[in-house]
Structures are given as C-alpha cells and as structure tokens.
Amino acid sequence: MNFLILGTEIPDNRLPYTSFQGPASAKEDQNISKIIKVLQSDSYSHDLEKLRLHYKEKLGQLQTLCRLILGKYAVFNSPDGGLGAWIKLNQDQNIYEVLPLLAEIEIYNVNDNPQLNPKLPIIGIRAGFGTPDITIYEKAFHILAKKFKTNQH
C-alpha cells in the first residue's frame, strides 16, 4: 500500500492559549520538563479543552479544504481519534514530480514517509493536522489538485 504522509500528528506546542508554550527550538528535555509541570498544574484540564476545540475546528477546516480543492479526486475520512485524517483518492495518482514542492512548503518530509515509494502511484494521503497550520494545507492541496488534473490528461 503506497500512500503519502503530509504534516504530523504531533500537537503544536506553540499555540497561544495553552500553558505549554515552548519555542520550536527548545531541547527535548526542556519540553519534557515543561510538560510535566503543566500536567501537575491546575490549568491542564482548561488547556486540554481549548486544545480539543482547536483541533476539532482545524479538522473541520481541513475537511472543507479537501472537499473544495480535492473534491474531484478524493474523499476525506474523519478520524475516530488522534490528529490524523485519511484522504482516499478516487484513483491511484503519481506524485513524484510534486514532492519537492511539498517539501519546500514544509508539509512533506521524506524521513516521515518510509512507506512511500515515490515512483509508484499512491492510493491516499495521511494528513496529520497537529502541524502545520491550515494555510500550508491549502497550498499543498492546490499543488496536488494541479498534479491530479494533469494526470487525467
């Protein structure tokens, strides 16, 4: 099964309304220490509810973008849990040529795609909506839609 993974399912620790805010460049042990402090604080349950609402809204936006931009080529499947959705393509698609463009906007990382054989068609896309933000997904979906359109001709 050959598929593309975009984004990550790792929650964004830079969201402005959580008590766990850390710079993207923070060392892993610093982030772990901060997480422990947050889990022990009174603000954790309040933050957790804000995160749930944020990602529920982001999932809705991702689904809408998929329907508007990739609707001719794919079907969006909402997850039962987690921060990743499955986008099933209506037909297998070759994407090799657009991988550099997706990497350029930092939504595709070859190291996060060990299952992908870029020279073979893909059957779907795993969209992690932990990061990046929705504007990057919009750019990525436009890149993919353009490629899928040329694949039809």
C-alpha positions in Angstrom: 0.0 0.0 0.0 1.7 3.2 -1.2 0.5 6.4 0.4 1.7 9.9 1.2 2.0 11.3 4.7 1.6 15.1 5.0 2.1 17.1 8.2 2.4 15.5 11.6 0.2 14.3 14.3 2.3 15.9 16.9 0.4 18.7 18.7 1.7 22.2 18.2 3.3 23.3 21.5 3.4 27.0 20.3 -0.4 27.6 20.5 -1.0 30.9 22.2 -3.7 29.8 24.6 -2.0 26.8 26.3 0.2 26.9 29.4 2.6 24.6 27.5 4.2 27.1 25.2 7.7 26.3 24.1 9.9 27.6 21.3 10.2 25.3 18.4 13.9 25.2 19.0 13.6 24.1 22.7 15.5 21.0 23.5 13.5 17.8 24.0 14.4 17.6 27.7 13.3 21.2 28.2 9.9 20.4 26.6 9.5 17.2 28.7 10.2 19.2 31.9 7.6 21.8 30.8 5.1 19.1 30.0 5.5 17.6 33.5 4.9 21.0 35.1 1.8 21.6 33.0 0.4 18.2 33.8 0.8 18.9 37.5 -0.8 22.4 37.3 -4.4 23.4 37.7 -4.5 24.8 34.1 -4.1 21.4 32.4 -7.8 20.5 32.1 -8.7 24.0 30.9 -5.9 23.9 28.3 -6.9 20.4 27.3 -10.5 21.6 26.5 -9.1 24.5 24.5 -6.8 22.1 22.5 -9.8 19.8 21.8 -11.8 22.7 20.4 -8.8 24.0 18.4 -8.2 20.6 16.7 -11.9 20.0 16.2 -12.1 23.3 14.3 -8.9 22.6 12.4 -10.3 19.2 11.4 -13.4 20.9 10.0 -11.3 23.4 8.1 -9.1 20.6 6.7 -12.2 18.6 5.6 -13.7 21.7 3.9 -10.4 22.5 2.1 -10.2 18.9 0.9 -13.8 19.0 -0.4 -13.3 22.3 -2.2 -9.8 21.7 -3.6 -9.5 18.0 -4.0 -13.2 17.0 -4.1 -13.0 15.8 -7.7 -10.1 13.5 -6.8 -10.6 12.3 -3.2 -12.8 11.6 -0.3 -12.0 12.9 3.2 -12.4 10.4 6.1 -12.5 12.0 9.6 -10.6 10.1 12.3 -12.2 8.4 15.3 -9.4 9.8 17.4 -5.9 11.3 17.1 -4.7 14.1 14.9 -4.6 12.4 11.5 -7.2 12.0 8.8 -7.2 9.7 5.8 -7.8 11.1 2.3 -8.7 8.3 -0.1 -8.0 9.0 -3.7 -10.7 8.1 -6.3 -7.9 6.7 -8.4 -4.2 6.0 -7.9 -2.1 9.0 -8.6 1.6 9.6 -9.5 3.0 12.4 -7.4 6.8 12.1 -7.8 7.2 15.5 -9.6 5.4 17.5 -6.8 7.3 16.1 -3.8 9.9 18.8 -4.0 7.2 21.5 -4.0 5.5 19.9 -1.0 8.9 19.7 0.8 9.5 23.4 0.0 6.4 24.4 1.9 7.4 22.1 4.8 4.4 19.8 4.7 6.3 16.8 3.2 9.3 15.2 4.8 11.0 12.2 3.2 12.0 10.9 6.6 8.4 10.8 7.7 7.4 8.7 4.7 9.4 5.4 4.9 6.4 3.6 3.4 6.3 5.8 0.3 7.8 4.6 -3.0 7.7 7.9 -4.9 8.0 6.2 -8.3 4.7 4.3 -7.8 1.2 5.8 -7.7 -0.3 6.5 -4.3 -3.8 5.4 -3.1 -4.3 8.0 -0.5 -2.9 10.7 1.8 -2.5 10.6 5.6 -3.0 14.2 6.7 -1.6 14.9 10.2 -3.3 18.0 11.5 -1.2 18.6 14.6 1.1 20.7 12.4 1.4 22.6 10.0 -1.3 25.2 10.0 -4.2 25.1 7.7 -2.8 27.7 5.2 0.0 25.3 4.4 -2.5 22.5 3.8 -4.4 24.8 1.4 -1.2 25.4 -0.6 -0.4 21.6 -0.6 -3.9 20.7 -1.8 -3.6 23.2 -4.6 -0.3 21.7 -5.6 -1.8 18.2 -5.5 -5.0 19.2 -7.4 -3.0 20.7 -10.2 -0.9 17.5 -10.4 -4.0 15.2 -10.3 -5.6 17.3 -13.1 -2.6 16.9 -15.3 -2.5 13.1 -14.5 -6.0 12.9 -16.1 -4.9 14.2 -19.4 
